[in-house]
Amino acid sequence: MENQNIIKIFLVDDDALHLKTLEIEFLQHSNFIVETYATGELCLENLSNNPDVIILDYHLDGIDKNAMNGIETLDKIHAQNPNISVIMLSSQDKIEVAIDCMHHKAFDYVVKSETAFIRLQKIITTLFSYKKIEKELNWYMSRM
């Protein structure tokens, strides 16, 4: 992260209404920079913009039936940069879907609902608290 107080988020969802709603909610908080993408392919093309976290829809085939799904996109993100944390998002409230996401090294899984934004905020706060602790621990260990 360039600025410790600013978190760059990629939102990737083929549902334009949900994508815009999440974007507006994140932009109402001054500590987020948001880039939105309707496909996994567009997200991957822009990974050089160095997001801190990616919120990625599970399906991603609403615009193009041949588009990569969320799991394929997740795998390619981690192949390019394993340090980017990815939170999967889906309208499916099925344990099998959540387990599939976690097996592909998603940081977490959130079901699309009225409370999804609040849950995403809490996950991101937790994620960056862990990263801060890890950085401090590494600094401390390097001094020993």
KEMAR-206765 format. One record per residue (C-alpha): x, y, z. Coordinates in steps of 0.5 Angstrom, whole numbers, padded with zeros to 4 digits, always signed. Example, Ala and Ser with C-alpha at 12.3 -4.5 7.8 and 13.67 -1.06 7.14 Angstrom:
# residues 2
+0025-0009+0016+0027-0002+0014
END
This chain:
# residues 144
+0000+0000+0000+0003+0007-0002-0001+0011+0003-0002+0007+0010-0009+0010+0010-0011+0009+0003-0014+0002+0001-0014+0001-0006-0020-0004-0008-0022-0008-0015-0029-0009-0015-0030-0015-0020-0038-0016-0022-0042-0017-0028-0048-0015-0024-0048-0007-0026-0053-0005-0021-0049-0009-0015-0042-0007-0018-0045+0001-0018-0048+0000-0011-0041-0003-0008-0037+0002-0011-0042+0008-0008-0041+0005-0001-0034+0004-0001-0033+0011-0004-0037+0014+0001-0031+0012+0006-0025+0017+0004-0020+0011+0006-0022+0007-0001-0020+0008-0008-0024+0004-0012-0023+0001-0019-0029-0003-0022-0029-0009-0027-0035-0013-0030-0030-0019-0032-0024-0023-0029-0021-0021-0036-0021-0014-0035-0019-0015-0028-0013-0019-0030-0011-0014-0035-0011-0008-0030-0007-0012-0024-0001-0007-0025-0005-0002-0022-0003-0006-0015-0010-0007-0012-0009-0008-0004-0015-0013-0004-0020-0015-0010-0027-0017-0008-0029-0022-0014-0036-0025-0016-0036-0032-0016-0040-0033-0023-0038-0027-0028-0042-0030-0034-0047-0025-0034-0045-0021-0040-0041-0026-0043-0042-0033-0043-0035-0035-0045-0032-0030-0039-0028-0033-0034-0031-0035-0028-0029-0032-0021-0025-0039-0019-0021-0038-0026-0020-0031-0024-0018-0032-0017-0013-0037-0019-0010-0033-0025-0009-0027-0020-0005-0031-0015-0001-0034-0021+0001-0027-0022+0001-0024-0015+0000-0029-0009+0000-0023-0004-0006-0020-0007-0012-0022-0002-0018-0024-0006-0025-0024-0002-0030-0028-0006-0037-0025-0007-0043-0029-0009-0051-0029-0009-0050-0037-0007-0051-0038+0000-0048-0045-0001-0043-0048+0004-0040-0052-0002-0039-0045-0006-0035-0042+0000-0031-0049+0001-0029-0048-0006-0027-0041-0006-0023-0043+0000-0019-0048-0003-0017-0044-0008-0014-0039-0003-0019-0034-0003-0018-0030+0004-0026-0030+0005-0033-0031+0002-0039-0026+0003-0046-0028+0001-0049-0022-0003-0054-0019+0001-0056-0012+0005-0051-0013+0010-0045-0015+0005-0042-0008+0005-0041-0008+0013-0039-0015+0012-0034-0013+0007-0031-0007+0011-0030-0012+0017-0026-0017+0013-0022-0011+0010-0021-0008+0017-0019-0015+0020-0014-0017+0014-0010-0010+0014-0010-0011+0022-0006-0018+0020-0002-0015+0015+0000-0009+0020+0002-0014+0025+0006-0019+0021+0010-0013+0018+0011-0011+0025+0013-0018+0027+0018-0018+0021+0021-0012+0023+0022-0014+0030+0025-0021+0028+0030-0017+0023+0033-0014+0029+0034-0020+0033
END
